[in-house]
Amino acid sequence: MKQLVVRLKILLAVVAIFVSSAMYAAIGLTFAGENGEEFFVEGKSVQIRAGELEPQRIPREYWRHRVQMCKAMGLNAISSYFMWNDFERPDGTFDFKTGSRDVAAFLEICKDEGMWVLFRPGPYVCGEWDFGGLPPRFLKDDIAVRSTDPRYFNDAIKYLSAIADVAEPYLAKNGGPIILTQIENEYGSWPFKDAAYLRRLKDFWKKRGFAPFYMADGAGDRFLKDLIYPDKEIAVGFDPGMNDNDWSYARKYNPGVPIFSSETYPGWLRHWGESAWRPSDLSETIRWYMKEKKSFCIFVAHGGTSFGFNAGANDGGEGGYEPDLTSYDYGSPINEQGRAVKEYYSYRKIISESLGESLPAIPEAVPCITFAPLTPEFYANLRDNLEAPRKYGKLESFESMGQNQGMAIYRTVLPQGDLASLSFEKVADYAQVWLDGKRLATIDRRKKLEPVTIPAREREAVLEIVVEAMGHINFGKGMRYDRKGIIGDVWLGGMKLSDWTVSLKPLTEDSVMNAKRGKRDGFAGGHYRATLKLENVADTFIDMSKWVKGTVYVNGRNIGRYWNIGPQLSLYCPAPFLKKGENTIDIIDLEVSKPMPIRGLSNPLYSNGSNATKNAANVW
């Protein structure tokens, strides 16, 4: 765990510039100065002051507000990841239009607001996003992602070509806001490096006219030694202190090109079941940046929310798995709901004073409402509304069966026999083990996997294993093998079990909204539904502290996962997901057999004193 945190926290702002000064001049971006480390736009020395925010984590209706919040803090650029797996449709086409996927509309807003854009289209982004933004379908077969394996690379180029078509009109040379394009992300941390892969990505973007380029990597020999970048023109920065020596790796590996911190962290990512942390105060770091005219990006200025099943995971902790929260607040100066926190005002003041000019007014806060407690009703069982069962001689992963998230129920029949141990190679990620309707154990991948004791049986008995998938690992070598479901063989004593029947439950938005009612069975968990009547619509936080573990859907929109182990105990529901009159709230809970109340809060609820406002969780 400690090694993982250290590794992640030194994700450096690393900038790789792969084209000549002449190319920069062609689009109005050049670099010069004693060490060649300054950025110039149209001949004028500029400091890039960027803030990371990702449109796919923000309701489209709030994009302009969030961009304006960054501008009012004194930033002049927006840095954004774009997640391939959210754009790709089942038929292999791409959706760059609906909802928060409208890339052109987002770039148009940045242009309207006079903000440059640092374009980060992937194909891999990390970003605590499911599988780092890659389609999990690559896990079905042994495909070497982030390499020149044609089964991966050809699809990556297909995606990049599609998003390039959308973004090209917004390049700086075309009068748009895009001044830099990142061609991969943190590749120095990837254990399966393929130098030809970077060269081919760079060649693709160069042919499309997207120069100049950069890459973000860790700083230090273990990240950069023997890492071959296209053209060998690299600048290296990192999550820096206030000392020019902290930028020395940049000059060591690629002197004479611009250096900027592409990821300066105001807080950190959070995992389910994790203890409290508090955000950092970057005030002195930003003061130093401004004094030294260092270019930087606050990662993230506004984190937003990993709606749906989009939150990823890391491969640390006791069980080698740490799933990320739904909230991507990150301790950002602009919180999950888009409001300024105290650090925002500090950064704004420092930047304003350093520039010697007033900044735009801070946009008005987005309204937030509460609603009184209400208790959903039982609607259906977890074993209702399943896909048709499939028979398998051996176990298959979710991905092999064509499902990337959701749940599945694995069934087989155990013969008569004595007490024995049921052992697994791997269960991903959360499972309940049942025998003839009696629950025997819960398996939590975050913890060490232990055998399950199966009692003696005087006759045949039905074994059921209900498995829920959480986020795919998004960083490090673990992501390459992170298939969901029961992976490998299952043994009862010395006997390998076979003849499995698997029923999938993908929990798509349509399947939950259109689910049929069922009668209560004797198993834990279920599908619960409530009707929320609203006279006025605004943002709210749905308090799930009395529930256990599951997912919430509002008017058919999956707003994310909850889990009572915390630290997150509420889910952000933006106003665009609600409507005046009757709203349908669906809850899929793996543990609750009796429905519990929910309520609407005006602030997020956490189980510890972090950066959220506590709302007296036990007072209703």
C-alpha positions, 0 to 999 in steps of 0.5 A: 500500500505504501509503495502504491501511494508513493508511486502515485503521488509522484506522478509527475507533470511531465511534458514531452514536446516532440516537434521542432520550434518551427512547428510550434511557430506554425501554430503560434506556440514556441519556446525559447529563453536561456534553457528553452523552457518558456512557452510563447504564444504569438511571440509573447511569453506566457504562463500556462495556468491550467485546471483539470476537469473532465466533461464526462464527469460533469453534467453537460448543463454545468460545463460552462459554469465549471469552466467559468469557475476555473477562469475566475480562480485565475486559470487560463487553460482547461486540461481534460481527459477524454475516456474512450470506453464511454464514447464507444458503442456496442456496435463499434461506433462512437457517440460524441454527441449525447449528454456529456459526450459532446466533445465539440460542444465542450471545446466550443465553451472553452473557446467562448470563455477564452480558455486554452485547452490541453487535449488528453484523448488517451487512448489510456488516461488512468484518471481513476476511471474504469480500466483507465478509459480503455474498453474492458472488452480487451480483457476477453482475450489475452490482448496486450493493451497499450502496445502495438498488438494489432488487436489493440492498436488498430482499435485505438487508432480507430477511436483516435481517428474518430475523436480527431475528426471532432477536435481538429476544428478546435486546434489553435492553428484553426482558431480554436483553443487546443494548444497541446495534445497529449499522446499517451499518459504515464507510460513510464509507469507501465511495466510492459513498455513498447517504444514503437507504440509511442512512435506510432501514436506520435506519427498518427497525431503528426499526420493529423496536424495535432502538434505540438504534443506532450506526455505525462509521466513520473519523474525519476530514473525508474520512470524515465530510464530507457524510455524511448520517446519519439524524437527524444524531445522531452521536458519533465516536471512533476508534482513539485515543491517550491525549489527549482531543483525539483525540476532538474529531471526535466533538464537532465533528460531533455534540456531546452524544451518547456517544462510544466507541472501537468499534475499538481495535486490539491488532494488525492483519490479515495477508496472504499473503506479508507480512513480519513484524509484532508485536502492539501493547501497548494497556496505556497506552491502556487505562490512560487509558481507565480513568482517563478512564472512556472506553468502548471495544472491543478489536477484536479481543479474540479473532479466531478462524479464518476457516474454509473459504473465508471469509477476505477480501482487500484491494485494495492491494499491487503487483498490487492484491490482498492475500488474508488469512490463514486465521488471524484471530489479529490479535495479540489478547490471546486468541490463535487457540486461545483462550489468554491471551497476555502482553498479556491479563494486563497488560490484566486487571491494569490494569482490575482495579486501576482498578475496585478489585475482583477479576475472575473467575478465568481459565478453564482453557486448552483442551488442545492435542495433537501427532501424529507425522508422517504422509504422505498418499497420492495420491487423485485429480488436480485434473482428476478429480471435475469438474462436467460441462464447459460451452461458452462463446463468451466467458469467464464469471466464477465468479459468472456460472457459479454458483460463488463459490470453488474452482477451474475449468479453462478450455480452448480449442484454439490453432491452428498458429502462431508464437511469440506472447504470451498476454495477459489483462485480469484473472485472479483469483486464482491460475492455471496455464497449460498447453499440451498438458500442459506448464506454461508459467507461473503467474499470481499476482494479487498481482503485476503481470499479465504476458503469457505466451509461447506457443511455436510450434506445428506443429499445433493445441494444447490450452490449459488454464488452471487457476484458483483463487479466493481471498477476495473483497475486503472493503473499499473500491471494489475489492470491487464488481467482484471477480469470480473466474476469467478476467475479460474477453478473452484474446488470442493475439497479435492474435487474441481467443480463443473457443470455451471449455470450462469445467469447474468444481470448487467444492471444497465439503466434500461434494464433497471428502469424496465424491470418487472415486479417480483414477489419477495423470496428468502434471499438478502438484497433486492430491487427497491423503488421510490417515487420522489415528488418535487415542486422545484428542481435543484441539485441534491445529495441522496443520503444512503447511510442506512443502506448497505451496498449497491447502486442508485438510479434516478429517472433511469440514470445510474448515479453511482455506487454506495457502500456503508463502509464509507467514507462516502455515504451520499450520492450526488444527484444533479438537477438535470437528472431530476424533474418537477413532479414525480421522480423514480428512484431505483435502488439495487442493494446486495444486502438489505432485505428490509427497505430503509429510508433515504433523504436529500441533503444540501451537502455531501455526507461522509463517515469521517471529518474530511473535506465534506460537511457532516450532516449528523448521519444518525439524526433523521 
